[in-house]
Amino acid sequence: MPANTQPIFTLTPNNGRVKLTTANTTRDLSVTTNAYLLLTAGANGTRVDTIEFTHSAAVQTQASIAAVGRVFICTDAHGTNPRLKREIALTAVTPSASAIGAVFTMTFSPAMVLAPGEFLWASISATQTSGGYDIICSAADF
């Protein structure tokens, strides 16, 4: 453990990010196709505060497709031994020049702590016909 013990605090930002456009229809990540590695825990563990799912598209009026966002904890970068950590409903939203698009946030309170050697994977349950979801994990390593 680094010398950040009185009090314990994080040392280095570790903000994972990925863009998802295509569905992974497994709810247990038994197939990793169209699911992606979001974050690798640091050598002394990682604190995760939030994970945001934000729909983005080339045209500001392109709607999102209703789906479920999923986050898994795995034991390696290949998605081995996945465990479903949390799901979030991603509702269909039609943005415009004056209305924001879809933004959904998973907040971990208390913060989720990943041990060294753990990995976060993310997936969505429905293919987006316009754009996709930018998934950003706000985290930091101990």
Secondary structure, DSSP 8 states (H G I E B T S, - for coil): --S-BTTB---EE---EEEE-S----SS-SS-TT-EEEEE--TT-EEEEEEEEEEE-SSTT-----EEEEEEEESSTT--S-EEEEEEEE------SSS---EEEEEEEEEEEE-TT-EEEEEESS--SSSEEEEEEEEEE-
